[in-house]
Amino acid sequence: MILPHLLVATLIASTCFTTFAFGAPRLPNDEVEALREIGRTLGKNWQFDVDPCSGELGWVTQKPVKGFENNVTCDCTFSNSCHVVSIVLKSQNLSGVPPELGKLPYLKEIDLTRNYLNGTIPPEWGSTQLVNISLLGNRLTGSIPKELGNITTLGTLTVEFNQLSGNLPPELGNLSHIERLGFSSNNFTGELPTTFSKLTTLKEFRISDNNFTGTIPNFITNWANLEKLEILASGLNGPIPPGIASLKNITVLRISDLNGTNTFPPVNNMRNLEKLILRSCNITGKIPEYLSNMTELKVLDLSFNRLSGEIPSSFKKLSGLDFMYLTGNLLVGPISDQITSSVGGNIDLSYNNFTFENTGALSCGGKLNLFRSSFGSNNSGTDLCSGSTTCLKRAFNPLKNQGTLDTKNLHGPS
């Protein structure tokens, strides 16, 4: 008879499953149900016929491709149970934003980078103990909920490349452990909240490509641990606060598109600078000599300002530079072959007022752009060292309704 055989097989299967269940820590049922809800909201077809903490059937990618990670990670060091601590789902074509994260009390990380998430950021996330929130590269709208300011455990909040709008909530100033804030490429407006002055643990702050108003606030000088500051076409005006000199740990300083007249900011104490970009900031005066002492510098971009005088002869010491862009200024004097041959990478000196006494001595080598770089009779239709170098010119960013430089098309890496 078939029925007794089926009964025996069922009993064996049940016994095996029970042995597995009691032989290893498992995820509590309430967290399993929370994952079911999260999966439905995201449009993620997780398989629940095995324990989500088993690392099987789509819960963990065994050999993940960078940028396409698909992992649910558990911590099974608790007695007789596991708990979900991380959900990383990058480039998985997901659509919804799950408010149910609060039902995973041990969750520390949610990374939904580069999906198709639409809708708003759930205020319910404010009840979590998250350390990392990354929503970069989606289609999120609305404003950032003030409730996120309750997540005092938060170390990273990245919402760049979305369609978020409104003012940044002052409550984010309560994030006492925050190290990285990324708001670039959205439609944020208003001034930066004064409560941000309390964010003394910050290491990275990025607000480029937005519609903020007001000036760059003086309180950024409170961020003594800051390593990267990016304010490219943010909507903010100058001047650059002189107190920026106190930020000695900065390795990347990127500022562009400032209205008003500015003097060269005092960056002489930033001895670890690797990228210094002060593009289209209406900076007047001479290029500081001390820049030649920044031995870690790889990118120097001072394009489209009103800098005058000569290139400091000491720049010949900048042999580690990969890119030096001084295009669109009022620079004068002879161009030293010692400088152009010493700098290891590409040099753009176009659209200036240099003089050339011995053009044959210049070493172009395909890396030097002198297109329209001189003024007067010695520039009679001759474009020096412009051979294979792309002509760099002002461009408008089609993503913005304002006259800003297209940071993707100008000057190679930024």
C-alpha positions as CSV (number, residue, x, y, z in Angstrom):
1,M,0.0,0.0,0.0
2,I,1.2,3.5,-0.9
3,L,-0.3,5.3,2.2
4,P,1.9,3.6,4.8
5,H,5.1,4.3,2.8
6,L,4.1,8.0,2.4
7,L,3.4,8.2,6.2
8,V,6.9,6.7,6.9
9,A,8.5,9.2,4.5
10,T,6.7,12.1,6.1
11,L,7.8,11.0,9.6
12,I,11.4,10.7,8.5
13,A,11.3,14.2,6.8
14,S,9.7,15.7,9.9
15,T,12.3,14.1,12.2
16,C,15.2,15.4,10.0
17,F,13.7,18.9,10.0
18,T,13.2,18.8,13.8
19,T,16.8,17.6,14.3
20,F,18.1,20.6,12.2
21,A,15.8,23.0,14.0
22,F,17.0,22.0,17.4
23,G,20.6,21.4,16.3
24,A,21.5,25.0,15.4
25,P,20.3,28.5,16.3
26,R,17.5,29.7,14.2
27,L,15.9,33.1,13.4
28,P,12.9,33.8,15.6
29,N,9.5,33.6,13.9
30,D,8.8,37.3,14.4
31,E,11.9,38.2,12.4
32,V,11.0,35.7,9.8
33,E,7.6,37.3,9.4
34,A,9.2,40.7,9.3
35,L,11.4,39.5,6.4
36,R,8.4,38.3,4.6
37,E,6.8,41.7,4.8
38,I,10.0,43.5,3.8
39,G,10.4,41.1,0.9
40,R,6.8,41.9,-0.3
41,T,7.4,45.6,-0.1
42,L,10.8,45.5,-1.9
43,G,9.6,43.0,-4.5
44,K,12.2,40.5,-3.4
45,N,11.4,36.9,-3.9
46,W,13.1,35.3,-0.9
47,Q,12.7,31.6,-0.3
48,F,11.4,30.8,3.2
49,D,11.6,27.0,3.1
50,V,15.0,27.2,4.8
51,D,16.2,29.4,7.6
52,P,17.0,32.9,6.3
53,C,20.2,32.7,8.4
54,S,21.4,29.5,6.6
55,G,23.1,31.3,3.8
56,E,21.2,29.3,1.2
57,L,18.7,29.9,-1.6
58,G,19.4,33.5,-2.4
59,W,19.9,34.8,1.2
60,V,23.6,35.2,0.6
61,T,25.5,35.4,-2.7
62,Q,28.5,33.1,-2.3
63,K,30.7,34.9,-4.9
64,P,29.2,38.5,-5.0
65,V,30.1,40.9,-7.9
66,K,31.0,44.3,-6.5
67,G,28.0,46.6,-6.7
68,F,25.6,43.7,-7.0
69,E,25.7,42.3,-3.5
70,N,22.6,40.3,-2.4
71,N,23.1,39.4,1.3
72,V,21.1,39.0,4.4
73,T,23.5,38.6,7.3
74,C,22.7,37.2,10.7
75,D,24.5,37.2,14.0
76,C,24.2,33.7,15.6
77,T,26.3,34.3,18.7
78,F,23.2,34.7,20.8
79,S,22.1,31.7,22.9
80,N,19.8,29.4,20.9
81,S,18.9,32.1,18.3
82,C,20.1,34.2,15.4
83,H,19.2,37.8,14.5
84,V,19.3,39.7,11.3
85,V,22.0,42.4,11.5
86,S,22.5,43.5,7.9
87,I,20.5,43.7,4.6
88,V,22.6,44.6,1.6
89,L,20.7,44.5,-1.7
90,K,22.5,46.4,-4.4
91,S,21.3,46.7,-8.0
92,Q,18.5,44.1,-7.6
93,N,15.8,46.0,-9.5
94,L,13.8,46.5,-6.3
95,S,10.9,49.0,-6.1
96,G,9.4,49.7,-2.6
97,V,10.8,51.1,0.6
98,P,10.0,48.9,3.6
99,P,8.8,50.6,6.7
100,E,9.0,47.3,8.5
101,L,12.7,47.5,9.4
102,G,11.7,48.4,12.9
103,K,10.5,44.8,13.3
104,L,14.2,43.7,13.1
105,P,15.4,44.9,16.5
106,Y,19.1,43.9,15.9
107,L,19.4,45.3,12.4
108,K,22.4,47.6,12.0
109,E,22.7,48.1,8.2
110,I,20.3,48.6,5.3
111,D,22.0,49.2,1.9
112,L,19.6,49.4,-1.1
113,T,22.0,51.2,-3.4
114,R,21.1,51.5,-7.1
115,N,17.7,50.1,-7.3
116,Y,14.4,51.6,-8.5
117,L,13.0,52.5,-5.1
118,N,10.2,55.0,-5.3
119,G,8.1,56.7,-2.6
120,T,9.4,58.3,0.5
121,I,11.8,57.4,3.3
122,P,9.6,55.8,6.1
123,P,9.5,57.8,9.4
124,E,9.2,54.4,11.1
125,W,12.9,53.9,10.6
126,G,13.5,56.4,13.4
127,S,12.8,53.6,15.9
128,T,15.7,51.4,14.7
129,Q,19.2,51.1,16.0
130,L,20.7,51.3,12.5
131,V,24.4,52.2,12.0
132,N,24.4,52.5,8.2
133,I,21.6,53.7,5.9
134,S,22.5,53.8,2.2
135,L,19.8,54.6,-0.4
136,L,22.1,56.0,-3.1
137,G,20.9,55.9,-6.7
138,N,17.2,55.5,-6.5
139,R,14.0,57.4,-7.3
140,L,13.0,58.5,-3.8
141,T,10.9,61.6,-3.4
142,G,9.7,63.8,-0.5
143,S,11.7,65.1,2.3
144,I,14.0,63.4,4.8
145,P,11.8,62.5,7.9
146,K,12.8,64.3,11.1
147,E,12.5,60.9,12.9
148,L,15.8,59.8,11.5
149,G,17.3,62.2,14.0
150,N,16.3,59.7,16.7
151,I,18.8,57.1,15.4
152,T,21.6,58.2,17.6
153,T,23.6,55.0,16.7
154,L,23.7,56.1,13.0
155,G,27.2,56.4,11.5
156,T,26.4,56.7,7.8
157,L,23.4,58.3,6.0
158,T,23.7,58.3,2.2
159,V,20.8,59.4,0.1
160,E,22.6,60.8,-2.9
161,F,21.3,60.6,-6.5
162,N,17.6,60.6,-5.7
163,Q,14.8,63.2,-6.1
164,L,14.4,64.2,-2.5
165,S,13.4,67.8,-1.7
166,G,12.7,70.2,1.1
167,N,14.8,71.4,3.9
168,L,17.2,69.2,5.8
169,P,15.6,68.5,9.2
170,P,17.3,70.2,12.2
171,E,16.8,67.0,14.1
172,L,19.7,65.4,12.1
173,G,21.9,67.5,14.3
174,N,21.2,65.0,17.1
175,L,23.2,62.3,15.3
176,S,25.9,62.2,17.8
177,H,27.9,59.4,16.2
178,I,27.4,60.3,12.5
179,E,30.6,60.1,10.4
180,R,29.3,60.3,6.9
181,L,26.5,62.4,5.4
182,G,25.8,62.3,1.7
183,F,23.0,64.5,0.3
184,S,24.4,65.2,-3.2
185,S,22.3,65.2,-6.4
186,N,18.9,65.9,-5.0
187,N,16.6,68.9,-4.9
188,F,17.2,70.0,-1.3
189,T,16.5,73.7,-0.5
190,G,16.9,76.1,2.4
191,E,19.9,76.8,4.6
192,L,21.9,74.2,6.3
193,P,20.5,73.7,9.9
194,T,22.5,75.4,12.6
195,T,22.1,72.2,14.6
196,F,24.6,70.7,12.3
197,S,27.3,72.5,14.3
198,K,27.0,69.7,16.8
199,L,28.1,67.0,14.3
200,T,31.7,67.0,15.6
201,T,32.2,63.3,14.6
202,L,31.7,64.0,10.9
203,K,34.4,62.7,8.5
204,E,32.6,63.1,5.2
205,F,30.0,65.8,4.2
206,R,28.7,65.9,0.6
207,I,25.9,68.3,-0.5
208,S,26.8,68.9,-4.2
209,D,24.2,69.4,-7.0
210,N,21.3,70.8,-4.9
211,N,19.4,74.1,-4.5
212,F,20.4,75.2,-1.0
213,T,20.4,78.9,-0.1
214,G,22.5,81.1,2.1
215,T,26.2,81.0,2.6
216,I,28.7,78.3,3.5
217,P,28.2,78.3,7.3
218,N,31.0,79.1,9.7
219,F,30.0,76.1,11.9
220,I,31.8,73.7,9.5
221,T,34.9,74.7,11.3
222,N,33.6,72.7,14.3
223,W,34.0,69.5,12.3
224,A,37.6,68.9,13.4
225,N,37.6,65.3,12.2
226,L,36.5,66.1,8.7
227,E,38.3,64.3,5.9
228,K,36.2,65.0,2.9
229,L,34.1,68.1,2.1
230,E,32.2,68.4,-1.2
231,I,30.1,71.5,-2.0
232,L,30.0,71.5,-5.8
233,A,27.2,73.5,-7.3
234,S,25.2,73.2,-4.1
235,G,23.4,76.5,-4.4
236,L,25.3,77.9,-1.4
237,N,27.2,81.2,-1.8
238,G,30.6,82.3,-0.5
239,P,32.7,83.3,1.1
240,I,34.5,80.2,2.1
241,P,34.8,80.6,5.9
242,P,38.4,81.5,6.9
243,G,38.1,79.2,9.8
244,I,38.4,76.3,7.4
245,A,42.1,76.5,8.2
246,S,41.4,74.6,11.3
247,L,40.3,71.4,9.4
248,K,43.7,69.8,9.4
249,N,42.6,66.3,8.6
250,I,41.0,67.0,5.2
251,T,42.2,64.9,2.2
252,V,39.5,66.0,-0.3
253,L,38.2,69.6,-0.6
254,R,35.8,70.2,-3.5
255,I,33.9,73.5,-3.8
256,S,32.5,75.1,-6.9
257,D,30.1,77.7,-8.3
258,L,30.1,80.4,-5.6
259,N,28.8,83.9,-6.2
260,G,30.4,87.0,-4.9
261,T,34.1,87.7,-4.6
262,N,36.3,85.4,-2.6
263,T,40.0,85.3,-1.6
264,F,42.0,82.1,-1.7
265,P,40.9,80.1,1.4
266,P,43.6,79.4,4.0
267,V,44.3,75.7,3.3
268,N,48.0,75.8,4.2
269,N,47.4,73.6,7.3
270,M,45.8,70.8,5.2
271,R,49.0,68.9,4.7
272,N,47.2,65.7,3.8
273,L,45.3,67.1,0.9
274,E,45.0,64.8,-2.1
275,K,42.3,66.6,-4.1
276,L,41.9,70.4,-4.0
277,I,39.1,71.6,-6.3
278,L,38.1,75.3,-6.1
279,R,36.3,75.7,-9.4
280,S,34.3,78.7,-10.5
281,C,34.5,80.3,-7.0
282,N,35.3,83.9,-8.1
283,I,38.6,83.7,-6.3
284,T,40.9,86.7,-6.8
285,G,44.6,87.2,-6.1
286,K,47.6,85.0,-6.6
287,I,48.1,81.3,-6.4
288,P,49.6,80.6,-3.0
289,E,53.2,79.4,-3.0
290,Y,52.5,77.0,-0.1
291,L,50.5,74.7,-2.4
292,S,53.9,73.4,-3.6
293,N,54.5,71.9,-0.2
294,M,51.5,69.6,-0.4
295,T,53.3,66.5,-1.3
296,E,50.2,64.3,-1.2
297,L,48.3,66.4,-3.8
298,K,47.0,64.4,-6.8
299,V,44.4,66.8,-8.2
300,L,44.6,70.6,-8.3
301,D,41.7,72.3,-10.0
302,L,41.5,76.1,-9.8
303,S,39.6,76.6,-13.1
304,F,37.3,79.5,-14.0
305,N,38.3,81.9,-11.2
306,R,40.0,85.4,-11.4
307,L,43.4,84.3,-10.3
308,S,46.2,86.6,-11.4
309,G,50.0,86.7,-11.4
310,E,52.3,83.9,-12.3
311,I,52.3,80.2,-11.6
312,P,54.7,79.8,-8.6
313,S,58.0,78.5,-9.8
314,S,58.0,76.2,-6.7
315,F,55.2,74.2,-8.5
316,K,58.0,72.2,-10.1
317,K,58.0,70.2,-6.8
318,L,54.5,68.9,-7.5
319,S,55.8,65.8,-9.3
320,G,53.0,63.6,-7.8
321,L,50.2,65.6,-9.4
322,D,48.0,63.6,-11.8
323,F,45.9,66.6,-12.9
324,M,46.5,70.4,-12.7
325,Y,43.8,72.6,-14.1
326,L,44.2,76.4,-14.2
327,T,42.1,77.1,-17.2
328,G,39.9,80.3,-17.4
329,N,41.9,82.6,-15.2
330,L,44.0,85.8,-15.6
331,L,47.4,84.2,-15.2
332,V,50.4,85.9,-16.8
333,G,54.1,85.5,-17.3
334,P,56.2,82.8,-18.9
335,I,55.4,79.2,-18.6
336,S,58.3,77.3,-17.2
337,D,59.2,74.0,-18.9
338,Q,60.5,72.9,-15.4
339,I,56.9,73.1,-14.2
340,T,55.2,71.5,-17.2
341,S,57.7,68.7,-17.4
342,S,57.9,68.0,-13.6
343,V,54.1,67.6,-13.1
344,G,53.5,63.9,-13.7
345,G,50.0,64.2,-15.2
346,N,47.7,66.3,-17.4
347,I,48.0,70.1,-17.3
348,D,45.4,72.6,-18.6
349,L,46.5,76.2,-18.8
350,S,44.1,77.2,-21.5
351,Y,42.3,80.6,-21.6
352,N,44.9,82.7,-19.7
353,N,47.3,85.5,-20.6
354,F,50.7,83.9,-20.6
355,T,53.6,84.9,-22.7
356,F,55.8,82.6,-24.7
357,E,59.4,83.5,-25.3
358,N,60.6,80.1,-26.4
359,T,57.7,77.9,-27.3
360,G,60.1,75.2,-28.7
361,A,61.3,74.5,-25.2
362,L,57.9,73.4,-23.9
363,S,57.4,69.7,-23.5
364,C,53.8,69.0,-24.6
365,G,53.8,65.3,-24.8
366,G,50.0,65.2,-25.3
367,K,49.4,66.1,-21.6
368,L,49.6,69.9,-21.8
369,N,46.7,72.1,-23.1
370,L,47.7,75.7,-24.0
371,F,44.7,76.4,-26.2
372,R,44.2,80.2,-26.2
373,S,46.5,80.5,-23.2
374,S,48.3,83.7,-24.3
375,F,47.3,87.3,-25.2
376,G,48.8,89.5,-27.8
377,S,50.7,89.1,-31.1
378,N,52.4,85.9,-30.1
379,N,49.1,84.2,-30.1
380,S,48.2,84.9,-33.7
381,G,46.1,81.9,-34.5
382,T,48.5,79.4,-33.1
383,D,47.1,76.9,-30.6
384,L,50.1,75.6,-28.6
385,C,50.1,72.1,-27.3
386,S,46.4,71.6,-28.1
387,G,46.9,68.6,-30.3
388,S,45.2,65.6,-28.7
389,T,43.9,67.4,-25.7
390,T,40.2,67.9,-25.5
391,C,39.2,71.6,-25.5
392,L,37.8,72.3,-22.1
393,K,35.1,74.9,-21.8
394,R,32.2,76.0,-19.7
395,A,29.3,73.7,-19.8
396,F,25.9,73.7,-18.3
397,N,24.7,70.8,-16.2
398,P,21.4,69.6,-17.8
399,L,20.3,68.2,-14.5
400,K,20.1,71.7,-13.0
401,N,18.1,74.8,-13.9
402,Q,21.0,77.1,-13.1
403,G,24.2,78.0,-14.8
404,T,26.7,75.5,-13.3
405,L,29.7,73.6,-14.5
406,D,29.0,70.2,-15.8
407,T,31.3,68.3,-13.4
408,K,31.0,65.1,-15.4
409,N,32.3,66.5,-18.7
410,L,35.0,68.9,-17.5
411,H,38.5,68.0,-16.5
412,G,38.5,64.2,-16.3
413,P,38.2,62.8,-12.8
414,S,36.8,65.1,-10.1
